[in-house]
Amino acid sequence: MFLIFPITDEKSFMENLKQNCIPELILNSDFEQYENFLKERRKLMALKIKEYYFSL
């Protein structure tokens, strides 16, 4: 079951980015950094999957 929480401040926004494996570099990037964004997101997603796998 998923819970939906409103993003009401910067702290909840940053937590939302973390939960969704969105690298913080998106905050100061433009389209030219898209490849870097994808590379960093892949790393974050792989880490999240690894942590989940080892928690089983």
C-alpha positions in Angstrom: 0.0 0.0 0.0 1.3 3.4 -0.9 0.7 6.5 1.1 0.5 9.9 -0.4 1.9 12.8 1.6 1.7 16.4 0.4 4.9 18.3 -0.3 4.5 21.3 1.9 8.1 22.5 2.5 11.6 22.1 1.3 12.3 19.2 3.7 9.4 17.1 2.4 10.4 18.0 -1.1 13.9 16.8 -0.6 12.7 13.6 1.0 10.4 13.0 -1.9 13.3 13.3 -4.3 15.3 10.8 -2.2 12.4 8.3 -2.1 12.0 8.5 -5.9 15.7 8.2 -6.6 15.9 11.7 -8.1 19.4 13.1 -7.8 19.6 16.6 -6.2 21.6 17.8 -9.2 18.2 18.2 -11.0 17.7 21.3 -8.9 20.5 23.2 -10.7 20.6 21.5 -14.0 19.3 22.2 -17.5 18.7 19.9 -20.4 22.5 19.7 -21.2 23.0 17.8 -18.0 20.3 15.2 -18.7 22.8 12.4 -19.4 24.5 13.1 -16.0 21.1 13.1 -14.4 20.3 9.7 -15.9 23.7 8.3 -14.8 23.2 9.4 -11.2 19.6 8.2 -11.1 20.7 4.8 -12.3 23.1 4.6 -9.4 20.5 5.7 -6.9 18.0 3.2 -8.2 20.5 0.4 -8.2 21.4 1.1 -4.6 17.7 1.2 -3.6 17.2 -2.2 -5.3 20.3 -3.7 -3.7 19.2 -2.5 -0.2 15.7 -4.0 -0.8 17.2 -7.3 -2.0 19.4 -7.7 1.0 16.5 -6.8 3.3 14.6 -9.9 2.1 
